Amino acid sequence: MSRIWAGIDCGKAHHHGIALDTDGKRRLSRRVANDEPELLRLIDDVLALADGGQVTWAIDMTGGEPALLLALLLNHGQEVLYIPGRLVNRASDGYRGEGKTDARDAYVIADQARMRRDLRPVRPGDEAAIELKLLTGRRSDLVEDRTRVVNRLRGTLLSMFPALERALDVTNTGPLRLLTGYQTPAAIRRAGTTRLTKWLANRGVRNARTLAETATEAAERQHTAIPGEKTIAKLVHTLAEEVMVLNERITEIDRLIEGRFREHELADILLSVPGIGPTLGAEFIAATGGTLDAFDSPDALAAFAGVAPAPRDSGKVSGNLHRPRAYHRKLQRVSYTSALISVRFDPNSRKFYDRKRAEGKKHVQAVLALARRRINVIWALIRDRRCYEITPPATTAA
């Protein structure tokens, strides 16, 4: 019976696995295809090395390429630890040699798992948490795509019609609808305010008259045609339609996220917290796996969310606090954004924020402090399975 640590360096088509014993001696080294039969054969061979003893697996990714491997390991009841790629790269500097290979990375992963006791275990999330992680990830991709197209639309319109680019907010449906029909100053002047208003109203644009007047006023400020105007106008038309399509896709996936989120057992608790809606609540569940079992305390959750400052003291310098380097970016966004929103709607949050500002903290520092305090609140609410109340219930003495 042996104690084995197995490190996996993940790739798209192949993974490299290495197994070490308690002395750090290499017992197995193999490159395997990202295919179920070969992965099962690797798992069986590593378990055979342990001969009934404990096996700890370590991996440098938790999604994407190693999804099949993780599913197989968890189905076999194996202990799996996650070591971030950044830590693997830093630890590699302490090993002999300067080359970089998959086998070397796998060895570093296995050896770090053998020596370290602070690596986070990979736990199977519930079905709803996994679905929400996929849906929120897709939503993030769509939002990023929309941002790129909007920026390209602004730049293209600016090169042809600066006055209209300044006057319109191309993130709204009305201006986008206008740009699908009219792009150049001459076209807008020919249409006129009355005709433009009717055209927009027939397409369901709100405040059509105001938008038409704004566009007409901008057109009156420019009577010079830019070289390549026809081509630029076609590009503006195409980009405006792309933004509208992306808006529809984001709205559709928001409905899917909200429907799946409301089915989760923590939905009512999270929605009761000021500043958290279906989207932020779904991202919270996706980041934590739908449970707080992986966190021993609110402090651990706050550190994972990146809202607990990390000390950087040296010598006579003390009390030097900075943002941590290793944290969950999306969970930090949920914590910060919800805290920022809660200042407007929750008197308790506003009181805490004002107190921090009175202490001399800047706006961002005060919001981060509020986000850290709210982690304690969310932790307690989930632990006690109760919803947030502005005035907490009074406790009776025994």
Secondary structure, 3 states (H helix, E strand, C coil): CCCEEEEEECCCCEEEEEEECCCCCEEEEEEEECCHHHHHHHHHHHHHHHCCCCEEEEECCCCCCCHHHHHHHHHCCCEEEECCHHHHHHHHCCCCCCCCCHHHHHHHHHHHHHHCCCCEECCCCCHHHHHHHHHHHHHHHHHHHHHHHHHHHHHHHHHHCHHHHHHCCCCCHHHHHHHHHCCCHHHHHHHHHHHHHHHHHHCCCCCHHHHHHHHHHHHHCCCCCCCCHHHHHHHHHHHHHHHHHHHHHHHHHHHHHHHHHCCCCCHHHHHHCCCCCHHHHHHHHHHHCCCCCCCCCHHHHHHHHCCCCEECCECCECCCEECCCCCCHHHHHHHHHHHHHHHHHCHHHHHHHHHHHHCCCCHHHHHHHHHHHHHHHHHHHHHHCCCCCCCCCCCCCC
